[in-house]
Amino acid sequence: METIKFFNDGCKVKYRSEEVVLLPKEFHLFQFLYEHPSRIFTRDELLDAVWPMEAPTDRTVDDHIYRVRKKLATLSSVVSIDTIRGKGYVLRLKTEHDDSPLLSDLEVSSNMKMLFHKYHLYGQGDALKLLEENQAVFGFKLDLQSQLYLNFMKGNFWWFVNSLDIPFWEKCYYFLHIYSYIETDKKKCLDYFTKALASKEMPEFHRLELRLLNRVSLMLYTNQLDEAAKLLCQSKKEIQENQLEGFLPLILLTELYLALLQNDSVIITEKMRDMEITLEKYPYSRETASFYVVKGIQALSQGKQDEAKRYFDQGFKLFREAKYIPGLLISLNTILFFLKEFQINSSLYPEYQKQLKTYDEKYRFADLKPKIGSQLDYYLK
């Protein structure tokens, strides 16, 4: 059964396409009862829970229950608040049977998957969220890979650790990336990526991206530039031969990072032009945001720090609009890396270091790192 969603901003509750706006105390009363279904609460217990610093009368609870029931009439098939004579009130969740014929319609399923893919490519984070929240309404169910991606995209990194029912190899690709945002020793990260690539258990579609793109990026972080150049050449040839067009913007971005590290102005100019042309054909949000970051790094290399910050801010803005948390973490790591490489004494370094630390605290990276590391050590031997 789908859950009712609570939005503190505006005191709104939503279920599928239904939205109900409550007053603050009505909202908190309903949320409290909803979080404790099937449990009977006396009036005094509800007064303590919802009005802890006030001194209302018993009648206050009755009045609020009456109003909440009235406003939630459209959700009566999902939830009810019942009076238990002589005891108090209890919220009951009702079981639904969502046997929509659309769930078995292969055309609907295929079209929704295509829509999901397009929203992903073009950075439509709000649209992806709506699809996720309204699967039953639209008559489809997200497959496991879509669920994995959505949680990764939103920064629900602990979900991967806590989802014990999902096999490690389905989560391995995401574990590798999350760990690479946290671990400062990029050689260790590269070692994990290499071991995962060598494993027969790695799903083939993830192996392809690891082989063509991800490992090369980590080689740049570890200053293995010659080896990275060779692999880039091989990857680009394979991408073109197999017409893996979705990989083209990403491979061009990696080529740009390499050219910036090599300080090759001719190649930088050439690749910048190629990237602009490519984004006209494939205007993907994530890649466009990353290109702003690359432009900022180029400006840094030219000593134009104010210009660099403007580009960085544009990239961050796009990542936030797309609700793509990994993009923000990758970009902050990349900017800090290049500031060190260029040996630039700038106020930008502590500023972006502070931003990264904010994410560190928000997502509890210090606790998350050993959790993921222990699984990588166990499976990637």
Disulfide bonds with the S-S distance in Angstrom:
none
